[in-house]
Amino acid sequence: MPGAGPGAASFRAHRRLPEGEGLRFVRGTPVVAGPDLVQVNAFGFGGVNAVTLVGRA
């Protein structure tokens, strides 16, 4: 089932880094895709930071 990945409004690519080769960055407009795995980064107050990976069953 496809969904839309929202674009990062403040993402600016001034230079390309070797670590980012092969990654697909979503800038500006949303991209329709049907990913099998997504990563969610959550940042909270007081140093509460969490990362979770959600996969298709």
mmCIF file of the N, C-alpha and C atoms, coordinates in Angstrom:
data_MODEL
# 
_entry.id   MODEL 
# 
loop_
_atom_site.group_PDB 
_atom_site.id 
_atom_site.type_symbol 
_atom_site.label_atom_id 
_atom_site.label_alt_id 
_atom_site.label_comp_id 
_atom_site.label_asym_id 
_atom_site.label_entity_id 
_atom_site.label_seq_id 
_atom_site.pdbx_PDB_ins_code 
_atom_site.Cartn_x 
_atom_site.Cartn_y 
_atom_site.Cartn_z 
_atom_site.occupancy 
_atom_site.B_iso_or_equiv 
_atom_site.pdbx_formal_charge 
_atom_site.auth_seq_id 
_atom_site.auth_comp_id 
_atom_site.auth_asym_id 
_atom_site.auth_atom_id 
_atom_site.pdbx_PDB_model_num 
ATOM 1   N N  . MET A 1 1  ? 0.841  -1.164 0.000  1.00 0.00 ? 1  MET A N  1 
ATOM 2   C CA . MET A 1 1  ? 0.000  0.000  0.000  1.00 0.00 ? 1  MET A CA 1 
ATOM 3   C C  . MET A 1 1  ? 0.894  1.238  0.000  1.00 0.00 ? 1  MET A C  1 
ATOM 4   N N  . PRO A 1 2  ? 0.841  2.046  -1.039 1.00 0.00 ? 2  PRO A N  1 
ATOM 5   C CA . PRO A 1 2  ? 1.702  3.220  -1.094 1.00 0.00 ? 2  PRO A CA 1 
ATOM 6   C C  . PRO A 1 2  ? 1.242  4.310  -0.140 1.00 0.00 ? 2  PRO A C  1 
ATOM 7   N N  . GLY A 1 3  ? 2.184  5.077  0.301  1.00 0.00 ? 3  GLY A N  1 
ATOM 8   C CA . GLY A 1 3  ? 1.939  6.249  1.139  1.00 0.00 ? 3  GLY A CA 1 
ATOM 9   C C  . GLY A 1 3  ? 2.803  7.381  0.631  1.00 0.00 ? 3  GLY A C  1 
ATOM 10  N N  . ALA A 1 4  ? 2.760  8.499  1.314  1.00 0.00 ? 4  ALA A N  1 
ATOM 11  C CA . ALA A 1 4  ? 3.556  9.656  0.892  1.00 0.00 ? 4  ALA A CA 1 
ATOM 12  C C  . ALA A 1 4  ? 4.567  9.998  1.966  1.00 0.00 ? 4  ALA A C  1 
ATOM 13  N N  . GLY A 1 5  ? 5.797  10.192 1.544  1.00 0.00 ? 5  GLY A N  1 
ATOM 14  C CA . GLY A 1 5  ? 6.853  10.645 2.441  1.00 0.00 ? 5  GLY A CA 1 
ATOM 15  C C  . GLY A 1 5  ? 6.970  12.159 2.335  1.00 0.00 ? 5  GLY A C  1 
ATOM 16  N N  . PRO A 1 6  ? 6.707  12.889 3.429  1.00 0.00 ? 6  PRO A N  1 
ATOM 17  C CA . PRO A 1 6  ? 6.742  14.349 3.354  1.00 0.00 ? 6  PRO A CA 1 
ATOM 18  C C  . PRO A 1 6  ? 8.156  14.861 3.127  1.00 0.00 ? 6  PRO A C  1 
ATOM 19  N N  . GLY A 1 7  ? 8.258  15.969 2.418  1.00 0.00 ? 7  GLY A N  1 
ATOM 20  C CA . GLY A 1 7  ? 9.550  16.580 2.164  1.00 0.00 ? 7  GLY A CA 1 
ATOM 21  C C  . GLY A 1 7  ? 10.038 17.358 3.374  1.00 0.00 ? 7  GLY A C  1 
ATOM 22  N N  . ALA A 1 8  ? 11.343 17.405 3.565  1.00 0.00 ? 8  ALA A N  1 
ATOM 23  C CA . ALA A 1 8  ? 11.935 18.183 4.646  1.00 0.00 ? 8  ALA A CA 1 
ATOM 24  C C  . ALA A 1 8  ? 12.062 19.636 4.183  1.00 0.00 ? 8  ALA A C  1 
ATOM 25  N N  . ALA A 1 9  ? 11.315 20.517 4.818  1.00 0.00 ? 9  ALA A N  1 
ATOM 26  C CA . ALA A 1 9  ? 11.261 21.916 4.388  1.00 0.00 ? 9  ALA A CA 1 
ATOM 27  C C  . ALA A 1 9  ? 12.595 22.632 4.570  1.00 0.00 ? 9  ALA A C  1 
ATOM 28  N N  . SER A 1 10 ? 13.331 22.290 5.615  1.00 0.00 ? 10 SER A N  1 
ATOM 29  C CA . SER A 1 10 ? 14.560 23.024 5.909  1.00 0.00 ? 10 SER A CA 1 
ATOM 30  C C  . SER A 1 10 ? 15.823 22.307 5.427  1.00 0.00 ? 10 SER A C  1 
ATOM 31  N N  . PHE A 1 11 ? 15.679 21.253 4.643  1.00 0.00 ? 11 PHE A N  1 
ATOM 32  C CA . PHE A 1 11 ? 16.843 20.491 4.185  1.00 0.00 ? 11 PHE A CA 1 
ATOM 33  C C  . PHE A 1 11 ? 17.568 21.257 3.080  1.00 0.00 ? 11 PHE A C  1 
ATOM 34  N N  . ARG A 1 12 ? 18.847 21.512 3.300  1.00 0.00 ? 12 ARG A N  1 
ATOM 35  C CA . ARG A 1 12 ? 19.680 22.186 2.310  1.00 0.00 ? 12 ARG A CA 1 
ATOM 36  C C  . ARG A 1 12 ? 20.917 21.324 2.053  1.00 0.00 ? 12 ARG A C  1 
ATOM 37  N N  . ALA A 1 13 ? 21.138 20.995 0.819  1.00 0.00 ? 13 ALA A N  1 
ATOM 38  C CA . ALA A 1 13 ? 22.309 20.189 0.464  1.00 0.00 ? 13 ALA A CA 1 
ATOM 39  C C  . ALA A 1 13 ? 23.354 21.102 -0.173 1.00 0.00 ? 13 ALA A C  1 
ATOM 40  N N  . HIS A 1 14 ? 24.234 21.642 0.659  1.00 0.00 ? 14 HIS A N  1 
ATOM 41  C CA . HIS A 1 14 ? 25.278 22.532 0.155  1.00 0.00 ? 14 HIS A CA 1 
ATOM 42  C C  . HIS A 1 14 ? 26.414 21.743 -0.489 1.00 0.00 ? 14 HIS A C  1 
ATOM 43  N N  . ARG A 1 15 ? 26.663 20.566 0.035  1.00 0.00 ? 15 ARG A N  1 
ATOM 44  C CA . ARG A 1 15 ? 27.701 19.707 -0.527 1.00 0.00 ? 15 ARG A CA 1 
ATOM 45  C C  . ARG A 1 15 ? 27.309 18.258 -0.289 1.00 0.00 ? 15 ARG A C  1 
ATOM 46  N N  . ARG A 1 16 ? 27.753 17.395 -1.150 1.00 0.00 ? 16 ARG A N  1 
ATOM 47  C CA . ARG A 1 16 ? 27.440 15.971 -1.019 1.00 0.00 ? 16 ARG A CA 1 
ATOM 48  C C  . ARG A 1 16 ? 28.490 15.295 -0.145 1.00 0.00 ? 16 ARG A C  1 
ATOM 49  N N  . LEU A 1 17 ? 28.022 14.448 0.740  1.00 0.00 ? 17 LEU A N  1 
ATOM 50  C CA . LEU A 1 17 ? 28.928 13.700 1.604  1.00 0.00 ? 17 LEU A CA 1 
ATOM 51  C C  . LEU A 1 17 ? 28.973 12.247 1.139  1.00 0.00 ? 17 LEU A C  1 
ATOM 52  N N  . PRO A 1 18 ? 30.125 11.604 1.217  1.00 0.00 ? 18 PRO A N  1 
ATOM 53  C CA . PRO A 1 18 ? 30.241 10.210 0.800  1.00 0.00 ? 18 PRO A CA 1 
ATOM 54  C C  . PRO A 1 18 ? 29.298 9.290  1.580  1.00 0.00 ? 18 PRO A C  1 
ATOM 55  N N  . GLU A 1 19 ? 29.006 9.636  2.847  1.00 0.00 ? 19 GLU A N  1 
ATOM 56  C CA . GLU A 1 19 ? 28.130 8.801  3.671  1.00 0.00 ? 19 GLU A CA 1 
ATOM 57  C C  . GLU A 1 19 ? 26.705 8.761  3.131  1.00 0.00 ? 19 GLU A C  1 
ATOM 58  N N  . GLY A 1 20 ? 26.312 9.765  2.351  1.00 0.00 ? 20 GLY A N  1 
ATOM 59  C CA . GLY A 1 20 ? 24.958 9.837  1.840  1.00 0.00 ? 20 GLY A CA 1 
ATOM 60  C C  . GLY A 1 20 ? 24.769 9.233  0.464  1.00 0.00 ? 20 GLY A C  1 
ATOM 61  N N  . GLU A 1 21 ? 25.816 8.688  -0.121 1.00 0.00 ? 21 GLU A N  1 
ATOM 62  C CA . GLU A 1 21 ? 25.704 8.082  -1.445 1.00 0.00 ? 21 GLU A CA 1 
ATOM 63  C C  . GLU A 1 21 ? 24.716 6.921  -1.414 1.00 0.00 ? 21 GLU A C  1 
ATOM 64  N N  . GLY A 1 22 ? 23.806 6.904  -2.341 1.00 0.00 ? 22 GLY A N  1 
ATOM 65  C CA . GLY A 1 22 ? 22.837 5.829  -2.436 1.00 0.00 ? 22 GLY A CA 1 
ATOM 66  C C  . GLY A 1 22 ? 21.562 6.071  -1.632 1.00 0.00 ? 22 GLY A C  1 
ATOM 67  N N  . LEU A 1 23 ? 21.539 7.123  -0.802 1.00 0.00 ? 23 LEU A N  1 
ATOM 68  C CA . LEU A 1 23 ? 20.341 7.435  -0.032 1.00 0.00 ? 23 LEU A CA 1 
ATOM 69  C C  . LEU A 1 23 ? 19.445 8.370  -0.836 1.00 0.00 ? 23 LEU A C  1 
ATOM 70  N N  . ARG A 1 24 ? 18.149 8.222  -0.649 1.00 0.00 ? 24 ARG A N  1 
ATOM 71  C CA . ARG A 1 24 ? 17.171 9.054  -1.362 1.00 0.00 ? 24 ARG A CA 1 
ATOM 72  C C  . ARG A 1 24 ? 16.605 10.080 -0.380 1.00 0.00 ? 24 ARG A C  1 
ATOM 73  N N  . PHE A 1 25 ? 16.991 11.325 -0.526 1.00 0.00 ? 25 PHE A N  1 
ATOM 74  C CA . PHE A 1 25 ? 16.521 12.389 0.349  1.00 0.00 ? 25 PHE A CA 1 
ATOM 75  C C  . PHE A 1 25 ? 15.270 13.010 -0.249 1.00 0.00 ? 25 PHE A C  1 
ATOM 76  N N  . VAL A 1 26 ? 14.259 13.225 0.590  1.00 0.00 ? 26 VAL A N  1 
ATOM 77  C CA . VAL A 1 26 ? 12.997 13.817 0.146  1.00 0.00 ? 26 VAL A CA 1 
ATOM 78  C C  . VAL A 1 26 ? 13.056 15.308 0.456  1.00 0.00 ? 26 VAL A C  1 
ATOM 79  N N  . ARG A 1 27 ? 13.085 16.118 -0.597 1.00 0.00 ? 27 ARG A N  1 
ATOM 80  C CA . ARG A 1 27 ? 13.157 17.563 -0.437 1.00 0.00 ? 27 ARG A CA 1 
ATOM 81  C C  . ARG A 1 27 ? 11.980 18.205 -1.136 1.00 0.00 ? 27 ARG A C  1 
ATOM 82  N N  . GLY A 1 28 ? 11.422 19.234 -0.511 1.00 0.00 ? 28 GLY A N  1 
ATOM 83  C CA . GLY A 1 28 ? 10.359 20.000 -1.154 1.00 0.00 ? 28 GLY A CA 1 
ATOM 84  C C  . GLY A 1 28 ? 9.019  19.294 -1.185 1.00 0.00 ? 28 GLY A C  1 
ATOM 85  N N  . THR A 1 29 ? 8.730  18.593 -2.262 1.00 0.00 ? 29 THR A N  1 
ATOM 86  C CA . THR A 1 29 ? 7.418  17.961 -2.431 1.00 0.00 ? 29 THR A CA 1 
ATOM 87  C C  . THR A 1 29 ? 7.443  16.505 -1.938 1.00 0.00 ? 29 THR A C  1 
ATOM 88  N N  . PRO A 1 30 ? 6.305  15.991 -1.482 1.00 0.00 ? 30 PRO A N  1 
ATOM 89  C CA . PRO A 1 30 ? 6.242  14.604 -1.014 1.00 0.00 ? 30 PRO A CA 1 
ATOM 90  C C  . PRO A 1 30 ? 6.520  13.603 -2.140 1.00 0.00 ? 30 PRO A C  1 
ATOM 91  N N  . VAL A 1 31 ? 6.976  12.426 -1.755 1.00 0.00 ? 31 VAL A N  1 
ATOM 92  C CA . VAL A 1 31 ? 7.264  11.355 -2.701 1.00 0.00 ? 31 VAL A CA 1 
ATOM 93  C C  . VAL A 1 31 ? 6.349  10.173 -2.363 1.00 0.00 ? 31 VAL A C  1 
ATOM 94  N N  . VAL A 1 32 ? 5.644  9.661  -3.358 1.00 0.00 ? 32 VAL A N  1 
ATOM 95  C CA . VAL A 1 32 ? 4.779  8.495  -3.158 1.00 0.00 ? 32 VAL A CA 1 
ATOM 96  C C  . VAL A 1 32 ? 5.642  7.240  -3.245 1.00 0.00 ? 32 VAL A C  1 
ATOM 97  N N  . ALA A 1 33 ? 5.545  6.391  -2.208 1.00 0.00 ? 33 ALA A N  1 
ATOM 98  C CA . ALA A 1 33 ? 6.356  5.181  -2.167 1.00 0.00 ? 33 ALA A CA 1 
ATOM 99  C C  . ALA A 1 33 ? 5.652  4.124  -1.328 1.00 0.00 ? 33 ALA A C  1 
ATOM 100 N N  . GLY A 1 34 ? 6.091  2.900  -1.458 1.00 0.00 ? 34 GLY A N  1 
ATOM 101 C CA . GLY A 1 34 ? 5.579  1.788  -0.652 1.00 0.00 ? 34 GLY A CA 1 
ATOM 102 C C  . GLY A 1 34 ? 6.735  1.096  0.034  1.00 0.00 ? 34 GLY A C  1 
ATOM 103 N N  . PRO A 1 35 ? 7.323  1.729  1.049  1.00 0.00 ? 35 PRO A N  1 
ATOM 104 C CA . PRO A 1 35 ? 8.516  1.159  1.677  1.00 0.00 ? 35 PRO A CA 1 
ATOM 105 C C  . PRO A 1 35 ? 8.202  -0.091 2.501  1.00 0.00 ? 35 PRO A C  1 
ATOM 106 N N  . ASP A 1 36 ? 9.176  -0.961 2.616  1.00 0.00 ? 36 ASP A N  1 
ATOM 107 C CA . ASP A 1 36 ? 9.054  -2.151 3.446  1.00 0.00 ? 36 ASP A CA 1 
ATOM 108 C C  . ASP A 1 36 ? 9.553  -1.882 4.864  1.00 0.00 ? 36 ASP A C  1 
ATOM 109 N N  . LEU A 1 37 ? 10.372 -0.830 5.025  1.00 0.00 ? 37 LEU A N  1 
ATOM 110 C CA . LEU A 1 37 ? 10.952 -0.497 6.320  1.00 0.00 ? 37 LEU A CA 1 
ATOM 111 C C  . LEU A 1 37 ? 11.075 1.018  6.425  1.00 0.00 ? 37 LEU A C  1 
ATOM 112 N N  . VAL A 1 38 ? 10.655 1.574  7.568  1.00 0.00 ? 38 VAL A N  1 
ATOM 113 C CA . VAL A 1 38 ? 10.799 3.018  7.800  1.00 0.00 ? 38 VAL A CA 1 
ATOM 114 C C  . VAL A 1 38 ? 11.459 3.235  9.153  1.00 0.00 ? 38 VAL A C  1 
ATOM 115 N N  . GLN A 1 39 ? 12.146 4.362  9.273  1.00 0.00 ? 39 GLN A N  1 
ATOM 116 C CA . GLN A 1 39 ? 12.809 4.739  10.518 1.00 0.00 ? 39 GLN A CA 1 
ATOM 117 C C  . GLN A 1 39 ? 12.136 5.996  11.049 1.00 0.00 ? 39 GLN A C  1 
ATOM 118 N N  . VAL A 1 40 ? 11.810 5.981  12.346 1.00 0.00 ? 40 VAL A N  1 
ATOM 119 C CA . VAL A 1 40 ? 11.182 7.131  12.996 1.00 0.00 ? 40 VAL A CA 1 
ATOM 120 C C  . VAL A 1 40 ? 12.138 7.646  14.059 1.00 0.00 ? 40 VAL A C  1 
ATOM 121 N N  . ASN A 1 41 ? 12.525 8.918  13.960 1.00 0.00 ? 41 ASN A N  1 
ATOM 122 C CA . ASN A 1 41 ? 13.371 9.564  14.948 1.00 0.00 ? 41 ASN A CA 1 
ATOM 123 C C  . ASN A 1 41 ? 12.499 10.493 15.780 1.00 0.00 ? 41 ASN A C  1 
ATOM 124 N N  . ALA A 1 42 ? 12.507 10.337 17.097 1.00 0.00 ? 42 ALA A N  1 
ATOM 125 C CA . ALA A 1 42 ? 11.696 11.159 17.976 1.00 0.00 ? 42 ALA A CA 1 
ATOM 126 C C  . ALA A 1 42 ? 12.596 11.848 19.002 1.00 0.00 ? 42 ALA A C  1 
ATOM 127 N N  . PHE A 1 43 ? 12.408 13.146 19.140 1.00 0.00 ? 43 PHE A N  1 
ATOM 128 C CA . PHE A 1 43 ? 13.212 13.936 20.066 1.00 0.00 ? 43 PHE A CA 1 
ATOM 129 C C  . PHE A 1 43 ? 12.279 14.634 21.040 1.00 0.00 ? 43 PHE A C  1 
ATOM 130 N N  . GLY A 1 44 ? 12.585 14.543 22.327 1.00 0.00 ? 44 GLY A N  1 
ATOM 131 C CA . GLY A 1 44 ? 11.721 15.145 23.341 1.00 0.00 ? 44 GLY A CA 1 
ATOM 132 C C  . GLY A 1 44 ? 12.504 16.020 24.290 1.00 0.00 ? 44 GLY A C  1 
ATOM 133 N N  . PHE A 1 45 ? 11.788 16.641 25.187 1.00 0.00 ? 45 PHE A N  1 
ATOM 134 C CA . PHE A 1 45 ? 12.413 17.512 26.184 1.00 0.00 ? 45 PHE A CA 1 
ATOM 135 C C  . PHE A 1 45 ? 13.114 16.676 27.249 1.00 0.00 ? 45 PHE A C  1 
ATOM 136 N N  . GLY A 1 46 ? 14.165 17.220 27.825 1.00 0.00 ? 46 GLY A N  1 
ATOM 137 C CA . GLY A 1 46 ? 14.887 16.530 28.893 1.00 0.00 ? 46 GLY A CA 1 
ATOM 138 C C  . GLY A 1 46 ? 15.796 15.427 28.410 1.00 0.00 ? 46 GLY A C  1 
ATOM 139 N N  . GLY A 1 47 ? 16.140 15.434 27.141 1.00 0.00 ? 47 GLY A N  1 
ATOM 140 C CA . GLY A 1 47 ? 17.071 14.450 26.614 1.00 0.00 ? 47 GLY A CA 1 
ATOM 141 C C  . GLY A 1 47 ? 16.441 13.115 26.253 1.00 0.00 ? 47 GLY A C  1 
ATOM 142 N N  . VAL A 1 48 ? 15.136 13.077 26.119 1.00 0.00 ? 48 VAL A N  1 
ATOM 143 C CA . VAL A 1 48 ? 14.458 11.838 25.736 1.00 0.00 ? 48 VAL A CA 1 
ATOM 144 C C  . VAL A 1 48 ? 14.494 11.728 24.216 1.00 0.00 ? 48 VAL A C  1 
ATOM 145 N N  . ASN A 1 49 ? 15.338 10.861 23.713 1.00 0.00 ? 49 ASN A N  1 
ATOM 146 C CA . ASN A 1 49 ? 15.471 10.647 22.275 1.00 0.00 ? 49 ASN A CA 1 
ATOM 147 C C  . ASN A 1 49 ? 15.256 9.170  21.987 1.00 0.00 ? 49 ASN A C  1 
ATOM 148 N N  . ALA A 1 50 ? 14.558 8.875  20.919 1.00 0.00 ? 50 ALA A N  1 
ATOM 149 C CA . ALA A 1 50 ? 14.286 7.485  20.582 1.00 0.00 ? 50 ALA A CA 1 
ATOM 150 C C  . ALA A 1 50 ? 14.280 7.288  19.073 1.00 0.00 ? 50 ALA A C  1 
ATOM 151 N N  . VAL A 1 51 ? 14.694 6.108  18.644 1.00 0.00 ? 51 VAL A N  1 
ATOM 152 C CA . VAL A 1 51 ? 14.654 5.711  17.242 1.00 0.00 ? 51 VAL A CA 1 
ATOM 153 C C  . VAL A 1 51 ? 13.980 4.355  17.184 1.00 0.00 ? 51 VAL A C  1 
ATOM 154 N N  . THR A 1 52 ? 13.066 4.205  16.246 1.00 0.00 ? 52 THR A N  1 
ATOM 155 C CA . THR A 1 52 ? 12.420 2.909  16.058 1.00 0.00 ? 52 THR A CA 1 
ATOM 156 C C  . THR A 1 52 ? 12.347 2.586  14.568 1.00 0.00 ? 52 THR A C  1 
ATOM 157 N N  . LEU A 1 53 ? 12.447 1.320  14.252 1.00 0.00 ? 53 LEU A N  1 
ATOM 158 C CA . LEU A 1 53 ? 12.290 0.841  12.880 1.00 0.00 ? 53 LEU A CA 1 
ATOM 159 C C  . LEU A 1 53 ? 10.989 0.067  12.797 1.00 0.00 ? 53 LEU A C  1 
ATOM 160 N N  . VAL A 1 54 ? 10.173 0.409  11.815 1.00 0.00 ? 54 VAL A N  1 
ATOM 161 C CA . VAL A 1 54 ? 8.882  -0.243 11.641 1.00 0.00 ? 54 VAL A CA 1 
ATOM 162 C C  . VAL A 1 54 ? 8.875  -0.920 10.281 1.00 0.00 ? 54 VAL A C  1 
ATOM 163 N N  . GLY A 1 55 ? 8.608  -2.225 10.302 1.00 0.00 ? 55 GLY A N  1 
ATOM 164 C CA . GLY A 1 55 ? 8.606  -2.995 9.061  1.00 0.00 ? 55 GLY A CA 1 
ATOM 165 C C  . GLY A 1 55 ? 7.241  -3.557 8.733  1.00 0.00 ? 55 GLY A C  1 
ATOM 166 N N  . ARG A 1 56 ? 7.103  -3.900 7.486  1.00 0.00 ? 56 ARG A N  1 
ATOM 167 C CA . ARG A 1 56 ? 5.868  -4.504 6.989  1.00 0.00 ? 56 ARG A CA 1 
ATOM 168 C C  . ARG A 1 56 ? 5.768  -5.937 7.497  1.00 0.00 ? 56 ARG A C  1 
ATOM 169 N N  . ALA A 1 57 ? 4.577  -6.318 7.941  1.00 0.00 ? 57 ALA A N  1 
ATOM 170 C CA . ALA A 1 57 ? 4.391  -7.671 8.493  1.00 0.00 ? 57 ALA A CA 1 
ATOM 171 C C  . ALA A 1 57 ? 4.241  -8.694 7.389  1.00 0.00 ? 57 ALA A C  1 
# 
